[in-house]
Amino acid sequence: MKRIVIALILSSALLGQGTVAMAQDSAPAAPDNSGVNVRDRAPGAVTAGQQSDAKSDVEIASEIRSAVVEDHSLSTLHNVKIVSANGSVTLRGPVKTEEEKAAIASKAQAIAGAGKVDDQLEVKGQ
């Protein structure tokens, strides 16, 4: 009887450790992009939360976003933020090449108008 109790205690302890180890292994990895958005906390940084609700601003941002998405010459490896407020547009985020940066800024200027685009895109390369 004593052996059975000891065996049960040992197996419970071993199973408990295995369960903890399995739970640790199956936990999702923490995102590694927490440092990427540090610039968004800077005073004066334009973020998506500053997108105007005015119909014209929403339409401008939507048109630019559609133009960027529809251009299949651009990589899908960019995370461009397009924020429009009071008729002005701010472009932020990483792009793969200088050519992509120029193409996105050009599309934005064609839609919003010359002098109405603040291009803050960053070339990150590969």
Secondary structure, 3 states (H helix, E strand, C coil): CHHHHHHHHHHHHHHHHHHHHHHHHHCCCCCCCCCHHHHHHCCCCCCHHHCCCCHHHHHHHHHHHHHHHHCCCCCCCCCCEEEEECCEEEEEEEECCHHHHHHHHHHHHHHHCCCCEEEEEEECCC
